[in-house]
Amino acid sequence: MTHAPTEARARLIAIALMVATVTIFPVMDSMAKHLGKTYPIPEVVWARYAFHMIFVGALFARRDALRYLKSRNPRLQLLRAVLILCATGLFFTALRFVPLANCIAINFMAPLLAVGFSIPLLGEKVERHRWVVLAIGFVAVLVIVRPGFAGFHPASLLVCVSAACYGMYQIITRKLASFDHPLTTLFYTGAVGTLIAGLALPFLWVAPDWRDWALMATMGLLGGLSHYLLIQAYARASPAILAPFSYCQIIVGTALGYLWFGDFPDELTALGATAIVGCGLYLVWREARGRDDKVRRGG
């Protein structure tokens, strides 16, 4: 008799965790955009992952750490970590030139691209309506980027590549979730990002002052915290329930872009972002409806 209230409470906690996560993401991105004006992007990326590892270390200090350092598929973990590192580096680079809200909106193509990547990587069958949604999402990105028109910046294309890397990353994360603990994945993410980004530091290091050190530390710790909150959210509720709340990130990103950098999306950018959000919500709705139909049929 207590299952329904318990499940409802778990869903509410999961939604709160998701909203907290997508609020943190644009805050972290705003810090990266600010730091990227003064420091080389590899240094900013390194700081993002180095302080992420401090957060991970604090989590492991309370657990049997060695148990979580071992992966059943370390090559796949490395590939995933490299993909998210590439996505981060490209995204941070684009942030130097493109408004925050535009970058966030374009990056929301990642879940749509993950649908397309699921065919060769997971062997999934993609229905016709999903291809239509992908096409609409692609057109929406063109509306935001507007290649060949006034206001176009080539850095917008970096966000498109970043979204592709992030879409692949999501697919691999789904595969790893079936056999590796989330903390293992969290560790690989931080360790690989710190080591690879750190290789460039001897050649381009710019010494931060204490304020920027504090900003870098906050950015990295928020990065680790946000991914941990995301793991906890998905442990309590399904992606179909949580996905709609992920789009709060665009609202927070738009507000921060305006308050911190004086950027505000124009009408076409708002239209494109709305179309991308609509495509994502439609896919979530179709997935939830298909799952309900399957349950009713006893499948």
N, C-alpha and C positions, 0 to 999 in steps of 0.2 A: 504493500500500500504506500510505501514511502519512496518508491522508485521515481514516480513522476516529479514530485517536488525536488528530489535530489538532482535529477537530470536537468530540470528547469534552472536550478541554482547554478549547476555546472555551466550551462549555456550562458547565463548572465555573466558569470565570472570570465568565461572565454571571450565574450564580446567586449567586456571592459578591458581585458588584456590586449585584444586586437586594436581597440581604439587607442590605448596607450602606446602600442607599438607604432602605429602609423602616424601618431603625433610626434614620436621621437625621430622617425626617419627624416622628415623635412627639416627638423631642428639640426640634426647631424649634417644634412646636405648644405644647409645655410652656413654652418661653421666651415665646411669644406670650401664653399664658394668664397667666403671671406679670406680664408687662409691661402687659397689658390692665387690671390692677387699679389701675394708677397713671397710665397715659397714655391719651389718646384713641385709639380704635381706628384712625382714619385715620393717626395718627402712627406707630403700630406697623406698619401695613401699608406705609407709606412706607419705614420703616427696612428692612423685609423686602426690598423691591425695590431700594432705593438701594444697599444693600451687595451685593445680588445683582449689580448692574451693575459693581461693583468686581471681582467674580470674573470676569464676562464680559470686562471690560477686560483682565484678566491673560491670559485665553485669547487674545484678539485681538492682544495685543502680540507674540505669537509667530507670527502668521499675516498673510496679506494681508487686512487688516480690511475694506477697501472691498468686496471680493468678496462678503463675507457680509452686508453691510448692505442689499443689494438683493434684494428678493423678487419672484417672478414674479406674486404675487397679494397686494399689500400690504393690500388691504381685508380679505381673509380673515385675514391675520396680525393686523390690528388687532382684528377681531372675536374671534379666539381669545384675544388678550392681555386684552381687556376682560372676557371670560368668566372667565378664571382670576383676574383681579383681583377681580371680583364674588364668585367662590367663596371667595377668600381672606378678603375683608372680612367676608362673612357668617359664615364659619367662625370667624374670630378673635373676632367679636362674640359668637357663641354660646358660645365657650370661657369667657367671663367668668361664665357662669351654669350651664353644663352640664358634668358630669364629662368629662374627656378621653376615656376609653374609650368613653363613649356617643357622643360626637361622631364618633370614628373609625369606630365600628360603623355608624352611620347613613350616614356618608359613603361607605361601601363599596357603597351603592346605586348609585353613579355608573356602574360598569361595566354593571350591569343596565339602568339607564335608557338607556345608550348603545345597547343592543340595540334598544329601542323607537324611539329617535331615528334609527337607521340606516334606517328605512323611508322617511320623507319626505326625509331629507337625502342618503342614498346610494342610494336606490331598491332596498334589499335586501329579500329575502323572508324574513320571520320565521316559522319553523315553529311549530306549535301548542305543542310542548313548551317553547319559549322563553317564550311567553305565560304558560304555567303557572308557570314559574320566576319571571317578573316578578311575578305575583300573590302567590306565596309570599313573595318578597322584600318586597313592599309590606306584607303582613300582619306580617312580622317587624319592620319599622320601626315599625308601630303598637304592637307589643308593647314595643319599647324606649321609644318616645315616650309612650305611654299617655295620649292626649288625653282630658281630662275626668276623670282619676283623680288621686288624691293623689300628689304628687311630680312631676306634670307641670309643665314650665316652657315657656312660649311660645317661648323661644329655641331649643328643639329643632327648631321648624319652620324656623328659619333654616338649620340644617344640611341639612334636606331640600331647600330651595331651592339651597343651596350644592352639594349633590350633583347637582341637575339642571343647574346651570351647568357643573359639572365633567364631567358626561356629554356635554353638547354640546361642550365643549372637547376631549374625547377624540375625538369624531367628526371635528372640524375638524383636529385634529392628524394623524389618519390621512390626510385629504385632502392636507394640506400636505406630508406626508412623501414624496409622489410627485413633487414638483417643487422643493421648497426644502431647502437644507442644514439640518441640525439646529441649527447655530450661528446661523443666521439666525433661527430660531424662538426660540432662547434669548435672543438680543438683543432681539427685539420684546417678549418677555415682561417682561424687566427694564425696558426703556425706557418702555413704555406704563404699567406699574404705577408707576414712579417719578414720571412726569410727572402722571398723573391724581391719585394720592394726594397728591402735593405741592401741588396746588391748594388743599387745605383747610388746610394748615399755618399760613398767616398768621392764621387765625381761631381756632385752638385749640391752638397750640403750647405744650407744657409742657417746659421745659428739663430734659433728663435729667442726672443726675450721672454721674461717670465710670464707675461700675459698670454703670449701665443703658446707657450708650453702648457699653460693651464687650459687654453682653448683646445689644443691638440689632445690633451689627456681627457678632457670632458667628451670630445667627439668620439674617441676610441671606446671609452667606458660606456657611452650611450649606445655605440654600435653593438658591443657585447650584450648589454642589457636588452636591447630591442630584439635581438635574435633569440635570447633566452625567453623573453616574454612571448615571442611568437611560438616557440616550441611548446610552452605551457598552454597557450591558447588552443593549439591544435590537438593537445592531449585531452582537452575537455569538450571539444565540439568539432563537427565536420567542416571541411572547407566550404561546402555549400552554405552553411549558416554564417561563416565568418567573412567570406569573400566580399559581400556587399559593403561591409564596414571598412574594408581596406581602401575604398575610394575616398574616405575622409582625408586621406593624405593630400589629395589635390586641393581641398579647401584650406588645410593648414599651410601647404606650400604656397598657395596664392597669397594668403595673409602675410606670411613671413617675407615673401618676395617683395611685397609692397612696403611693409614696415621697415625692413632691413636694407633693401637695395633700391627701393623706389620703382620696382617693376610691377606692372599690372597687365595681364593678358588682354589683347584686343578681342574684338568680336569673333573673328575667324578662329583664333586660338581657343576661345571659350566654346565655339561650336564644335571644333574637332575634339576637344577634351570630352565634351558631353556625348559625342558619338562613340568614343572609345569606352567611356564608362557604360553607356547603354549596351554596347556589344558584350562587355564583360558580364554585366548583370543578366543579360539574356542567356548566355551560356550557363551561368549558375542556375537560373530558373529551369532551363531545359534538363540539366543534369539532375536537379532535385525532383522534377516531375517524372523523369525516367526511372529514378530510384523508387519513387512512390508506386509507380505502375508495376514495377517488378515485384515489390512487396505484396501488392494486392493480388498479383497472379500467383503468389506463393513461391516465386523464384528467388 
